[in-house]
Amino acid sequence: MSREVKADQESPIQAMGIKTALPAVELGLYSLVLSGALAYAGRGLLEASQDGAKRKAFRESVRPGWEYIGRKMDVADFEWVMWFTSFRNVIVFALSGHVLFAKLCTMVAPQLRSWMYAVYGVLAVVGTMGPWYLLLLLGHCVSLYVVSLSGQPWLCLSLGLASLASFKLDPLISWQSGFVTGTFDLQEVLFHGGSGFTVLRCISFALESCAHPERRYSLADLLKYNFYLPFFFFGPIMTFDRFHAQVSQMDPVRPEGELWRIRAQAVLSMVAIVAVDIFFHFFYILTIPSDLKYAHRLPDSALAGLAYSNLVYDWVKAAVLFGVVNTVARLDHLDPPRPPKCITALYVFAETHFDRGINDWLCKYVYDHIGGEHSAVIPELGATVATFAITTLWLGPCDIVYLWSCLNCFGLNFELWIQKLAVWGPLAQIEASLSEQMSRRVRAIFGAMNFWAIVMYNLVSLNSLEFTEMVAQRLLLKGFPRTTLAVLFVTYCGVQLVKERERTLALEEDQKQDKEKLE
């Protein structure tokens, strides 16, 4: 789910960056420092995991794993464990059936493939959640379709948000969940996932219908869009205009090398799953934060690594989930939203999203609509407040979500304020007096501080407020100045390496464009 509101556009801080190279020796030093720091922190986490494996507080979430080498496994994440144990076969069976029937339909009657997707998706939803759940979702789809006929975007958005609230707030959520028949492990996850994504898809359909009345979309178009199985329960969200245009192609043709890239993505997803399984047998990064007394004993370096690891794991989980469903979607000749950007490569709030599909949805219908060019302070503030208000509703209103939204909304706006301050006369003159390399170094210092703001603000929702407070106190108060400066220096090295990679990619893209112009 979305952790940010901007996508695929240059952020304020990036726009201020200096595209200049640093000496190779300096970059080599940064690599050495970062590698050593990660190894040192990892060693501390490994020792803490081994020492705490027999603690009473760990018994519920650290259970037998690889008995032949005496390793236990961290099973604190309910979703991850269920996806790859009892629910694994169901997912593989459902997606395999979708791929098989999609291939047959594409070969025999490609003009009917969108209908096949919808019929197969409906049957899978009925088989998983029961017919009453299907009727419940159809009720929401029909309601938003009828409202879309009015051609009033504000009315469509209002009813859509009301429908979303009915799945996030009591007593309506309790009443609607009663329509689900049967009981199984992921019933609650599938109920919230399918219903929440259904409402967002219906809103996208309604708003696109209002924006393009001449196209006259039908209820059948909405049902084909909503019940596409790979995206139905877990996303990502594709806006209706993109999905409809791609799925309506009568004779889709794959770009050169596309099948190779699909295979590579599938293999990469499998490797990530195996890597996480191995990691959880040696590092109990999800269990340790639940025992604050034990976490207090960790050295500062290990504690910083633990906080960082929690965000990296959440990114990996999102990347694996979207990587699997995106592989299936690409086999269906679709171009789904890309996986989220790795948290390691983030040092600006403008790119901090864990679900690019919802991020695109928010940008198109809320953030960009209100914020315009995102250069004026007041419109930007209004745009971010409105966007995070809807994000709060999507996540489910509660104290932690309120706090997370406020912190990230502040962080996003603070970047714009810094941008405005940086172009202020005196500061601009000071920077102009610096060399480009020194300017890049100064900006990387602020990027390092921003990185830890991102970590802290998102750790609130990914772990707990108590653990976040403890990390902040240890790294900023009790550890000041030694630990604080050490962590910032290591982060600074990482930011510089990320900047160097971005610079290299930008140069390659420029060279590619120049070559295409010459041809």
N, C-alpha and C positions, 0 to 999 in steps of 0.2 A: 504494500500500500504506500501512497505518496508521502514523502517526507519533505517536498518542496513544490514550488509553484512556477518555476521558470524552466523552459526547455528549449534546446537547440537555438539559442541566441547568445550573443556575446554579453557576458555579465559586466556590471560596472567596474569591478576590480580588474577583470581581464582586459577590459578596454583601456585601462591605465597602464597595462604591463609594457615593459620594454623588451622588444624582441631582439635580444643581443646574446651572444655566446659568452660563456665564462671559460677561463683557462682549463685545459684538460686535467691538469694536476689538481686544481681546486675541486673539480667535479669528482675526481678519483678519491680525494680526501673525504668528500661528503658521502660517497658510497661506502667507504671503509667505516666511517663513524656510524652510519645508519645500520649497516650490517652487524657491526659489533654490538650496538645498543639493542637491536632486536634479538640477537643471540643471548645476550646477558639477561634481558627481560624474560625470554623464553625459558632459560634455565631456571630462573626463579619460579616461574609458573609451574614448570615440570616438577620441581622439588615440592612445591606447595600441594600439587595434586597428589603426589605420592604419599606425602605425610598425612594428608587429610582424608585419604580413601577409607580409613577405618573409623572415622568420626561418626558418632550417632546421628548428627545433623545431616550427614551425607547419605545415609542408608536408603532414603526414599528415591533419590535421584542419581545415585551411583550404584549401578547394579552389575552383575556378572556379564562380562563380554567375552574376551578371548581367554578362555580358561587355560588353554595349552601353554600360554606364556604368562598366565597370572595377571592379566590386565582387566580391570573393570571399566565400564563405559558410562559416560555422562549422558543420562537420558532425561534431563530436566526439561527439554523442549518437547512438549506434547505433540505439536504438529509434525515436527521432523520425524519423531519415532513412529507415529501412526502412518505417515505417508510411506515409509519404507519398511513397514512390518505388515500389519494386518490389512492395511488399505492398498498396499503396493500392487497386489494382483488385480484388484478392481480397476485401478487407474490404468495399468498396462492393458488389461482386457478391453476396457472402454475405448482407449485411444487407438489400440491396434485395430479394433473393429471399425472405427471411424476412418483410419487410413485405408483399410482394405476396401470398404464400400466407396470411399471417395475415389480411389484409383479405378475401380470398376465403372463407376458412373462417368468419370472423365473420359474413359476409353469408349464407352458405349453411347452415352448421351450427354456430352459436356454442357449442353444448354440447360440441363436439369440439375446440374450439380449443386446449385444453391438450395433447391428443394430437398435434395438428398441430405445435405448438411442439416437442414431444419428438422426433417423427419427423424433422422438418426438421433439428433440432440434431444428432441421431445421424448422419444422412446427411452433414452438413457436417463433423463430426468425422472420420468415416471417410474422406471425400474429402480432408481436409487432412492427417491424421496416420496413416491406415491402420487396418485392422481389428484388428490386434494391440494397438494403443494403446487402442482402444475396449474390447476384452476385458479389458485390464489395469484400466481404470477401473471396468468392471462388476464385477470381482472385489472391489474395495474397497467398492463400493456394496452388494453382496450381503452382504459380511462385516459391515458396520455395520448393515445392516437386520436380519440374524439376531440380532446382539447387542442391538438395540433391543427385540426381543421379550422379553428378560429383564426389562425394566422397571427396570433398575439404572443410574441416571445416571452413577455413578462408573465403571462398567465401560464404558459407551459412550464417555465422555470419554477414558478410558485407552487404549482401542483406537484411537479417533480420533487421539489424539496420536501413538500408535505408527505409525499409517498416514502421518501427516504427516511424522514423522521419517524414514520410509522413502524419502520424496521429497526429503529435505534432507541426508541423511548417507550417506556411502559405507560399505560397498560396495553397499548396497541401491539407491541412486539410480543407480549405473552399470548394475546388472543390469536395473532396470526401464526405463531409457532405451533399452536394447537392443531393446525391443519396438516402437520407433518405426521405421517403414519409410520409405525415401527420405531425401533431403537437400535442404534449402532454407534460406534465410537466417534465418527466424524460427522454425525448428524447435525450438531449445532454449528460446526464450521461450515458445512455445505449449505445450511439454511441461510446463515448470514452472508456467505459469499455469493450464492446464487441470487438471493433477493437484492442485495446491495448493488451488484453489478447490473442486474436487470433494470433497476431504476435509473442508473446512470446511462445505460444504453437507450432507454426510452426517452430520457431528456435530450440526449444527442439527436435522436430521430426527430423529436418534436421541434427542436430548434432549427435543424436543417430543413425541415418541411416549411417552417415559417420563412427561412432565409431564401428558399428556392421554390416558391409556390408553383412555378411553371412546370416543375418536374413531376408533380402529383404522385408522391410516394403513397403506397397502399399499406393496409394492415399486414398483408402478406410479406411486404418488404421488411416491416418491423420484426415479424416473427422469425424470418430467415436470419436477420441480424442478431436477434437476442439469443436464439437457441443454437448458435454455432458452438458445439460442445467443447472444443479445446479452450475457448475463452469463457465459457459459461460460469463455472464455479470459482475459478481462481484468477480470471483475467489473463492477459492485460486488456485494457479497454482500447478498442479502435473506434474513433469517431465514425458516425454512420456514413458520412460522405465518402471516406476512404474505403470502408468495408464494402459498401454498395458498388463503388466503381470497380473494385478489384474482383469481387465475386461474380459480377455480371459479365465478365469477359467470356465470350463464346469459345474462343480458341486461344487460351492462355499459352504463352511461350516463355520458357525459362531463360534468363540471361546466361551467357556463357560462363561455365564454372559454378553455377548455382548448386547443382547436386553435390559437388565436392564440398562446398561451403556448408551445406546442410549436414552432410556426414561429419564434417569436422565439428560442427556445433553439437551434434548428438554425442560424439566421442568426448568432447570437452565436458558436457554435462555429466556423463558417466564418471569421468575422472574426478570431477568436483565432488560427486557423491561419495566415491571411495575415499577421497582425501579427507572429507569431513568425518567419515566413519573412523578413519585412522586417528585423526586429531582428537576425537572425543574419547579415545582409549588412553590418551596420554595427558590431555589437558582438560581439566574440569572447569572450564571458563564460565559455564552457566550455573554451576552448583556453588562455587566458592562465594559469589556475591550474596547468595541467600543466607550465608552464615557470617554475619558482620563481625562477630568476635574473632573468627578465624581470619577474615579478610584484613582486620586491623594488624595482624601479625606480619603480613607480607611486607617485604622491603618496598620502598617507593618505586623502584624501577619495575618490579613485578606488578604492582598495583596499576601503574600507568599502562603497562602492557595488557593487563586484564581489561581495563576500560576500553582500550583500543580494539582488543580482540572481540569484545561483545558487538561492536559496530561492524567489524569485518565479517563476523559470522552472519549477522542479519543480512548484510549485502549478499553473501554467498548463498544463503537460503533463497533470497529473492531471485538471484541470478540463475540458480538451478531450476526453480519453479518455472520462471519465464523462459528459460532455455529449452525445457522439455516441450512446453506447449507451443513455443515459437517454432520449434523444429517441425512439429506437426502442421502448423499453419503454413509454413513455407513449402511443405510438400503439397499443400492445397493451392499453391500459386498465390498466396497472400504475402504481403509485406508488413508484418506486425511491428509494433513498437520495439525498439531496441532494448536490451537489458539495461539495468541501471549502471551508472558509472561507479567504479570501485571507490569506496570511502577513502582508500589510501591516496587517491589522486585528487581528493577534494580539499580545497582550502578557501572556497567561497561559498556562501549560502545559496547563491544563485544557481548552483548545480547540485544541491544536496537533495536528490529525490531517489527513493528506493523503488518507485513504480512509475516508469516513464509514461505508461498509458494514461493513468489518472492525471499525471502531471500535464500531459498534452491536453486532456479534457478540460482541466481547470484553466489552463492558459487560454484556450480557444474561446471558452464560453464565459469566463469570469475575469481572469487576470488581465489579459490583453485588451479585452473590451472596455474595462474601466481604466486601466493604467496608461493606455495609449502608447507613447514612445518610451515610457518608464524613465523619463529624465526629470520630471517635475516632482518635487517632494510631496505635495499634498495629494495629487492623483495617485502617486505610487503608494502612499500610506492607505488611501481608500481601497485601492486594488488589493493590497496584501491583506488588509483586515477582512475584506469580503471573501477572499479566497481561503484564508485560514478559518473563517467562520464555517464555510461549507466543508472544509476538510475536517473540522472538529465534529460536525454532524456525521460525516462519513465514518470517522473512527469510533464514534459513540461518545456523547458528552459525559465527561466525568472530570474530577479534579486534576488528575494527571494529564489528561488530554488538554484541558484548559491551560495548564502550565506550559506544556510542550508547545502549544500553538502560540502563546504569548511570547515565549522565548525565541522561537524561530521567526516569528513575524518581526520582532525587534531586530534580530540579526540581519534579516533581509533588508530592512529599511536602513539600518545602521551603515550598511555598505554604500547605499546611495548617499547618505550624509557624508561619509568619508570621501566619496568621489567629489561631491560638491566642495568640500573643504580643501581637497588636494589641488583643485584648479583655482583656488583663491590666490590672489596676487602674491603675497609674501611667500607662501608655501611653494607655489609654482616657480618662483624665482630661485628659491633654495634648491629645488630639485633640478632646475635648469643648469645650476652651477656644478652639479655632480656629473660624473661620467655615466654612460649608459650602464656599464657593469655595476658601478656603485649604486645606481638607482635601482637596479634589479635586486641587489642585496638588501637594500633598505625595505623594498616592497616585500621581499620574502620573509623578513622579520614580522611584518604585520600579518602575512599569510600564515605564519606559524601560530601566532596568537589566535587568529581566526579559526584555524584547524581545531584547536582545543575547545574553542567556544562551540563549534559544531558537535564535537564529541560529547561535551557536557550537556548541551541542550537536548541532544537526542538520546543520551543515556538515561535521561529521566523516564522516557516512555519504554525504552527497550529493557530496562532493568528495574530500578526502584529509585525513589527520591532519596531514601536513606543512604543507599550505596553511592549515589551521585554526590550527596553532601559530604560523605566520608572521603571520596576521591578528591573533591575540590579542596577540602581542608588540608589533606596530606600534601597535595601538590602545590597549593598556593599559599597556605598559611604556615603550617608546621614545617614544611620543607623549604620555605623561603630563606635565603636566596639560592642555596646550593641545588636542591632538587628542581626548583622552578626553572632556573636558568639551564640546567642540564637537559631537562625535558624539552624546553623551547629550542635549545641548540640542535638536538637530535631532530626535532620536527622541522626546524629551519633547513637542515640538510635534506630531508625528504622533500620539502617544498621546492628546493632548488633543482632536485633531480626530476621532479614532476614538470617543472617549468622547462627544463631542458628537453624533455620528451615532447612537450607541447610545441616547443620551438622547432624541433626536428620534423614533426608531423606537418606543421604549418609550411615549412620550406618544401617538403615533398609535395604537398598539395599545390603550392604555387608553381613548382616545376611541372607538375602534371597539367595544370591549366595552361601554362605557357606552351607546352608541347602540343596540346590540343588546338590552340590558336594557330600555331604554325602549320599544322596539318590541314 
